[in-house]
Amino acid sequence: MTRSLRLTAAHLSPVLAGLVVILALTGCAPTTTGASSSRASTPASAAPAASPSAAGTNTTLDSCSVVTQAEVETAFGAPVQPGVKGKATVEGGVACVYYGLGVPAGTDPDVARVNSVRVVLVTGSDATTWFNDYKSKVPAVALTSLGDQAYWDGSASVSVLKGDEYLRVAVVPLTGPSESGAQTLAASALARM
């Protein structure tokens, strides 16, 4: 007896949501004609996130210390593994990635995936440049309750600018991106920035 395979919208929806999230987390967004980015050629050692700010911000904070694991779990809605450092694909520098339970140890933090939280903190004079660069590449929706400026990228992350610090947070449980989770986590980080 042969069984036919029928894919319904209910089956495709989680798969498509996962693909959208992966594209958004990796910074793959539609670009305008003539637009280019030098991010791909920027070595991590020269990235803005790796250099402390000369403008007086808290230079002890980084992508992994700007939030606590408990705050990540609250925003994510479930336990997470301790943060691991990876490449910040949109901003250059360092991302801190927290994986949900069930993600195997040794998963590459440079590859965006569902069931994770990604936090990036860029400090210094380049923070505004990175904030505006990403904003120009996504269908940004302004948020008025966070930092000096903030926006939801339309698919997976919240970006916040406060002084000369740029925070980007993506909260992506298995059910898909959580704008409210990202806003909650961003608010926790802002208290330290």
N, C-alpha and C positions, 0 to 999 in steps of 0.2 A: 504494500500500500504506500503510495507516494503522498507525502504531506506537502502542501504548498506553503510558501513563506510569504506572509503578508505583513508589511510594515505599515503601521498606522502612525498618525501624528503623535499619539501617546508614546510610541516606541522611539520615534525620532527626536522628540522634544529634548530629552536629557542629553542625547548625543550632540545635537546642534548647539544646545546651551554650553556644553563642555568645549566645543570647538570655538565658539565666540569668546569664551573666557580665556582660552589658551592664546588666541590671537591678541586679545586686549592686554593680557599680562606680559606678552613678549614685545608689546609696543608696535605690533603690526596693525597699522590703521591706514585708511585711505589717505593718500597724500595728494596735494594739489600739483598741477603741472609745474615743473620747474623747481619744486621744493626738494631739497636734499638734506640729509643729516650727516654730520660728521661723527655721530656717536659710534658707529661701527668701527671707526679707526682710532677712537680714543682709548688708549690703554687704561686698564683699571687703576694703575698706580698714579695716573694723572687726572683721574676723575674728581669732580668737585666733592663728592661724598667722602672721599678719603682725606681731604684736607680740612683742618680746623679753620673756623672763621676768625678773621682778625677784627671783626666788628663787635666783639664782646659777648657773643652767645655762649652757651654752655658747651665748651669744647669736649667735655667728658661724655656727652651723649653720642651714640651712633645708632645705626639701624637696628641693632639688637638690644640696646639699652633704653631706647626711648619709650618702650612699653614693656610691661611684665608679661610673663607667660600666663598668669591668672587673668590679666586684662584681655589677652588674645583669646583665651578660652571663653570668656564672657561674650566677646563680640562674635566669636565663631559659633557659640552655642553648644560646644562639646569639648572634651579634652583634646589637647594637642601635644605633640612631641616637642622637646626643647628646640629652640631656634637654631638653624644652621645658616652660615653665610654663603651667599652666592652672588652672582653678578646682577647688578641693577641694569636691566636691558634698556629701559627707557631713559634713565638719568645718568648712566655710567656709574661707576663706584660700586658700593656694596649693598646688597639686599639681605634682609634677614627673613628666612622662610621657616614657618611653623607648619608642620604637616599634621593632618588629622590622624587618628589611630587607623591602622590598616595600611598606611603608606609604608612600603618596605624601607628599612634602614639602607643608607647608601644611595637613595634616590637623588638624582642630579638636581641641585638647587638652581641651576642655571636654566632649567627647562620648566616653564610654567605648567601648572596642572591644577585640576580641581582637587578638592579636599585639602586646601592649604590656605595660609594667610601669608601675604608678602608685605613687608614693611621696608620703606627706603627713606632715609633722612639725608638730605643734602644741605650742608651748611656753607656759608660764605658768600662771596660776591657773585658766584655763578648760580645761586639758588633761584633767583628770579628768572634767569635765562632758561634754565631747565623747566621751570613751572610753565612759563609762557610757550616754550617750544612744544611741550606735550599738549598743552591746551589748544594750540593751533592745528593739531593733527587729529583731534577727536571731536565728536559732537558734544562739547562741554555744556553742562547744565549748572549754572551758578548756584552755590550754596551760601547763604548769608550768615549762618550761625557758627562758622568755624574760622579762626584766624583772621588775618587781614583780607585775604581772598581765598576762595575755595570753589571747587567744582567736582561734580560727578562726571566721569568720562563717558557715560552713556552705556557702559557695558560691564566694567569690573572693578573700578577703583575710584577712590576719593583722593584728590590732590589739594593740599593746603599750603598756603604761603603765610608765614608769620615772620615779619622782619626779614632777616637774611637766612631764614631756614625754610626749606621746602620738604614737606612730608607727603609721601604717596603710600596709600594703604589699599590693599585688595584683600577682601575677605570672601573666600569662595568655597563654601561647604559643598558636599555632594549634590545638594539641591540646586546649586547655581549661585551666581554672585549675590552678595548681600550688601546693598547700599547702606541700609541702616546699621549693619555690623561694622562696615568701614567707617561710618560717621562716628559711631560709639568709640571705636578704637582710636580714631584721629583725635577725638576730644580728650581721651586719656593721655595721649602723647602731648597734646598742646599744654597740658598742665605742667609738664616738665621742660618745655621748650622756652 
